[in-house]
Amino acid sequence: QVQLVESGGGLVQAGGSRRLSCAASGRTFSMYYMGWFRQAPGKEREFVSAINWSGDSTYYADPVKGRFTISRDNAKNTVYLQMNSLKPEDTAVYYCAAKSWKYYSGRSSIPYDYDYWGQGTQVTVSS
């Protein structure tokens, strides 16, 4: 079982930056594929970014490519999402998620593929 806790959300002006963190419990974090998703009011949850267990393979949705960077620190059981050049359309609740297939080497952008979810952190970008 893995518990995920996001932090770092808040209000930021358009063009600004924010770094989200997701702290995981358990000793298996370093084996898991981790993802970030977001959900805006009235919209479905959408994929943002993902990273493999070792951190050397990353994956981004087109709307955030070049602006967001995902990373992880397995020693700290934490995955990060650095968000730069934020836009009002980035406003959403951001969730981190873990796929429990150990050492997964593929790519996954589908919420259904992930087994554990955090409670989410709100990011609001003002224009």
Backbone as a ProteinNet text record, in pm:
[ID]
protein_1_A
[PRIMARY]
QVQLVESGGGLVQAGGSRRLSCAASGRTFSMYYMGWFRQAPGKEREFVSAINWSGDSTYYADPVKGRFTISRDNAKNTVYLQMNSLKPEDTAVYYCAAKSWKYYSGRSSIPYDYDYWGQGTQVTVSS
[TERTIARY]
83.6	0	87.6	50.5	125.2	30.4	74.5	-2.7	72.1	-2.2	56.8	-2.7	84.1	38.3	102.3	17.7	65.2	72.8	161.8	171.7	229.8	219.9	279.5	182.2	56.7	-42.3	-65.3	-138.1	-169.4	-207.7	-209.6	-245.4	-118.3	-112.4	5.1	-41.6	31.7	-3.4	42	-28.1	10.6	155.1	228	369.8	460.1	400.7	478.2	510.2	570.3	613.9	563.3	559.3	518.2	578.2	619.2	667.8	578.1	524.7	444.1	531.4	498.4	567	464.4	507.4	422.9	507.9	477.1	551.1	479.7	556.6	500.1	547.2	458.4	496	537.1	603	634.4	771.9	820.9	955.6	959.5	843.9	840.2	832	834.7	820.9	920.9	1044.7	1150.4	1127.5	1036	1009.1	893.4	821.4	695.5	707.5	626.8	606.4	511.3	547.6	470.2	416.2	296.2	235.1	172.2	155.6	77.9	-39.8	-155.1	-276.6	-337.3	-432.4	-503	-649.4	-730.1	-872.3	-926.5	-977	-1040.2	-1190.2	-1256.8	-1400.9	-1477.9	-1562.2	-1644.2	-1573.1	-1447.3	-1370	-1323.2	-1286.3	-1233.7	-1089	-1047.3	-908.4	-818.8	-713.4	-626	-481.7	-410.7	-270.5	-186.1	-86.8	7	147.9	196.7	334	355	459.5	493.4	642.8	690.2	832.9	853.2	954.9	977.6	1047.9	1069.6	1117.4	1254.8	1339.8	1475.2	1488.9	1387.9	1392.7	1456.6	1496.3	1564.5	1473.1	1344.6	1248.9	1127	1096.1	982.7	887.1	767.6	660	570.4	535.7	457.8	339.6	232.6	121	159.6	106.4	143.7	119.8	10.3	-14.2	91.3	167.2	264.2	407.8	425.5	559.8	640.6	760.7	846.2	825.6	718.3	691.2	701.3	662.5	663.4	777.2	830.7	935.6	904.8	903.1	882	1017.1	1030	1152.2	1118.1	1212.8	1188.2	1317.5	1300.8	1412.8	1375.2	1427.4	1388.4	1438.1	1546	1594.2	1496.6	1420.3	1322.9	1180.3	1164.9	1029.6	938.6	991.9	917.2	929.5	818.4	818.2	774.4	831.3	808.5	751	683.8	638.9	670.5	773.8	808.8	728.2	651.4	563.1	607.1	647.2	690.4	595.9	605.3	523	376.1	325.9	189.4	87.4	-19.6	-128.6	-258.9	-356.4	-485.2	-546.3	-523.7	-578.4	-509.1	-402.9	-340.1	-411.2	-507.1	-582.2	-655.6	-630.8	-689.8	-646.5	-708.2	-656	-556.1	-437.4	-331.1	-315.8	-312.5	-302.1	-175.8	-110.2	-6.4	-61.2	-2.9	-51.8	63.5	45.1	148.1	91.5	170.7	136.1	217.1	149.1	217.2	285.2	298.4	374.3	521.2	592.2	729.5	820.2	899.2	997.3	931.5	813.5	742.3	825.8	840.6	929.5	855.6	721.8	646.8	610.3	499	445.1	298.5	251.4	111	53.4	-52.3	-119.4	-267	-305.8	-446.4	-468.7	-560	-582.2	-610.7	-680.9	-718.1	-596.1	-484.1	-362.6	-296.9	-333.2	-267.9	-347.6	-274.8	-338.4	-354.4	-270	-274.4	-278.6	-357.2	-377.9	-365.9	-315.2	-317.7	-450.3	-460.6	-586.8	-597	-486.7	-486.1	-447.1	-393.7	-359.8	-404.1	-469	-527.1	-419.8	-416.1	-332.9	-425.3	-417.1	-499.5	-407.6	-422.9	-341	-428.5	-394	-472.8	-416.1	-504.4	-461	-429.7
-118.5	0	124.2	220.9	345.9	460.8	551.9	673.2	791	876.4	989.7	1118.7	1215.6	1344.9	1455.3	1530.2	1641.7	1769.6	1857	1988.8	2085	2213.6	2315	2393.4	2358.1	2432.9	2571.3	2650.9	2786.1	2874.2	3004.1	3104.6	3163.5	3170.3	3225.4	3306.7	3410.5	3492	3424	3454.8	3402.6	3440.5	3344.2	3364.1	3323.5	3296.9	3258.4	3110.7	3070.5	2931.5	2877.2	2746.6	2677.5	2539	2488.6	2350.6	2269.5	2163.8	2070.3	1954.3	1905.8	1788.2	1681.2	1558.6	1445.1	1351	1343.8	1257.1	1123.1	1017.7	882.7	807	725.9	637.5	502.9	422.7	287.6	274.4	152.1	125.1	89.4	86.2	45.8	163	284.9	402.6	400.8	366.2	372.7	276.5	183.4	85.8	129.4	234.2	266.5	375.3	360.9	464	566.2	693.5	799	897.1	943.9	1037.9	1156.4	1262.9	1379.2	1395.1	1419	1446.4	1574.8	1628.2	1746.4	1739.9	1808.8	1812.7	1951.7	2013.8	2144.9	2125.5	2225.4	2212.3	2180.4	2079.1	2042.9	1965.9	1932	1857.9	1725	1638.4	1508.4	1523.5	1427.4	1425.6	1400.4	1479.9	1465.8	1445.2	1375.1	1345.3	1471.3	1484.9	1596.3	1545.7	1454.1	1409.6	1280.1	1206.5	1083.4	1060	975.9	948.4	803.8	741.9	602.1	588.5	464.9	438.9	499.2	502.9	553	702	759.8	902.3	938	838.9	870.8	868.1	848.1	853	931.9	1036.7	1122.3	1134.6	1178.7	1180.8	1299.4	1378.9	1500	1508.2	1564.3	1597.5	1719.6	1728.5	1838.9	1977.5	2000.2	2136.6	2186.1	2094.6	2136.7	2115.6	2055.4	2024.7	2153.8	2153	2269.9	2368.1	2351	2441.6	2369.8	2243.6	2165.5	2064.5	2035.6	1935	1844	1715.2	1617.2	1560.1	1533.2	1471.8	1393.1	1316	1238.5	1224.5	1207.7	1181.5	1056	944.1	818.6	808.9	878.3	877.5	948.4	1041.5	1116.7	1069.8	967	917	1028.8	1111.5	1229.4	1246.5	1284.4	1321.7	1467.7	1539.3	1682.9	1716.3	1828.7	1885	2033.6	2072.1	2212.6	2271.1	2373.8	2434.6	2577.6	2606.1	2740	2796.9	2927.1	2995.2	2953.9	2960.3	2913.8	3001.2	2934.9	3000.7	2980.3	3067.3	3047.2	2910	2856.9	2724.9	2610.6	2640.9	2540	2526.8	2613.1	2608.4	2475.4	2406.5	2273.9	2221.7	2112.4	2033.1	1935.3	1932.7	1846.3	1726.1	1609.3	1484.1	1409	1349.4	1254.9	1113.8	1023.9	886.9	791	669.8	567	444.7	393.8	268.5	159.3	58.7	-38	-151.4	-141.5	-238.9	-203.6	-287.3	-254.7	-250	-145.3	-124.8	-121.3	-66.4	-51.5	29.1	-20.9	43.1	108.2	110.2	169.8	314.1	358.9	491.5	476.3	557.6	548.7	685.9	719.5	847.8	829.8	708.4	679	667.2	745	737.5	594.8	518.1	382.7	295.3	326.9	247.1	264.1	368.6	400.4	345.1	301.1	229	310.8	408.4	488.2	635.9	710.8	852.8	934.4	1055.6	1150.2	1223.5	1314.4	1386.9	1510.3	1548.6	1662.3	1793	1882.5	2016.4	2116.2	2222.4	2320.1	2417	2436.1	2539.5	2634.1	2760.6	2862	2965.9	2985.8	3080.7	3198.7	3314.4	3434	3506.4	3566.7	3637	3782.8
0	0	0	-80.1	-89.7	-60.5	22.4	47.1	-13.6	-81.5	-152.1	-98.5	-72.8	-22.4	-105.3	-175.4	-256.3	-172.5	-214.7	-153.7	-256.4	-225.4	-311.2	-395.3	-389.2	-466.1	-408.1	-482.6	-437.8	-553.2	-524.2	-624.2	-683.4	-814.7	-882.2	-1002.4	-1035	-1150.6	-1279.6	-1385	-1515.7	-1545.3	-1598.9	-1626.1	-1511.5	-1397	-1280.4	-1276.2	-1165	-1148	-1015	-1011.6	-889.4	-893.7	-777.6	-771.7	-680.2	-734.1	-656.9	-610.4	-492.3	-438.6	-406.5	-415.5	-378.9	-295.5	-167.8	-75.9	-64.7	-77.6	-74.3	48.7	101.2	210.2	152.6	233	189.8	127.3	125.6	76.8	-71.2	-135.3	-275.1	-371	-318.1	-403.9	-517.7	-486.5	-586.7	-702.3	-688.4	-793.8	-884.1	-844.3	-909.9	-1015.4	-1117.9	-1218.3	-1157.9	-1167.2	-1103.7	-1207	-1182	-1274.7	-1203.9	-1279	-1235.6	-1331.9	-1272.2	-1347.6	-1294.5	-1366.8	-1318.3	-1360.3	-1283.6	-1314.2	-1286.2	-1390.7	-1378.9	-1357.1	-1299.9	-1275.4	-1403.4	-1395.3	-1509.4	-1618.1	-1593.3	-1694.2	-1638	-1729.5	-1687.8	-1641	-1562.4	-1517.6	-1638.7	-1650.8	-1766.1	-1722.8	-1807.6	-1784.6	-1801.1	-1713.8	-1723	-1754.1	-1670.7	-1687.2	-1610.6	-1646.6	-1576	-1581.8	-1490.4	-1480.5	-1438.6	-1495.8	-1462.8	-1327.4	-1287.9	-1153.1	-1126.6	-1228.7	-1206.7	-1234.4	-1297.6	-1326.8	-1458.8	-1537.3	-1662.9	-1784.3	-1761.7	-1870.7	-1824.9	-1898.1	-1863.2	-1981.6	-1950.5	-2049.6	-2015.9	-2118.9	-2096.2	-2193.1	-2142	-2229.5	-2312.1	-2431	-2521.3	-2461.3	-2388.5	-2337	-2237.6	-2178	-2076.5	-2120.8	-2235.4	-2282.5	-2297.9	-2243.6	-2250.1	-2136.3	-2060.8	-1947.8	-1812.7	-1809.6	-1686.4	-1690.1	-1571.3	-1559.3	-1441.8	-1468.6	-1362.4	-1320.1	-1192.5	-1141	-1016.6	-969.4	-848.3	-769.7	-639.5	-550.4	-471.8	-512.6	-448.7	-304.7	-274.3	-136.7	-43.4	-99.6	-20.8	-45	-126.8	-158.5	-209.5	-296.3	-341.6	-492.4	-552.8	-694.1	-702	-796.7	-809.1	-946.8	-951	-1077.6	-1075.1	-1148.5	-1161.1	-1275.3	-1244	-1343.7	-1368.9	-1490.5	-1529.8	-1634.8	-1654.2	-1755.5	-1743.9	-1623.5	-1598.9	-1669.9	-1710.9	-1782.4	-1705.3	-1726	-1657	-1685.4	-1802.8	-1834.5	-1761.3	-1688.1	-1603.4	-1468.4	-1443.4	-1317.8	-1304.9	-1193.9	-1173.7	-1037.3	-998.2	-887	-946	-890.3	-939.6	-846.6	-909.1	-836.1	-876.5	-779.4	-816.7	-801.2	-874.9	-878.3	-897.5	-849.3	-860.3	-930.2	-1022	-1089.5	-1023.1	-970.7	-884.1	-959.2	-1087.6	-1166.6	-1147.4	-1072	-1035.1	-1157.4	-1161.8	-1267.9	-1406.8	-1410.9	-1536.8	-1634.4	-1756	-1852.2	-1967.1	-1960.6	-2069.2	-2039.7	-2102.1	-2078	-2042	-1950.8	-1915.1	-1890.1	-1963	-1946.9	-1910.6	-1881.3	-1855.5	-1705.6	-1649.5	-1504.4	-1455.4	-1537.6	-1496.9	-1470.6	-1531.1	-1515.4	-1379.1	-1308	-1182.3	-1065.1	-964.4	-854.5	-727.4	-709	-586.8	-624.4	-547.8	-575.6	-448.8	-464.4	-355.5	-351.6	-257.2	-237.9	-326.6	-385	-476.7	-410.4	-490.7	-443.8	-549.6	-505.6	-597.8	-647	-776.9	-838.2	-913.2	-880	-945.7	-1007.6	-1137.6	-1209.7	-1249.7	-1199.1	-1229	-1350.3	-1426.8	-1548.7	-1519.8
[MASK]
+++++++++++++++++++++++++++++++++++++++++++++++++++++++++++++++++++++++++++++++++++++++++++++++++++++++++++++++++++++++++++++++

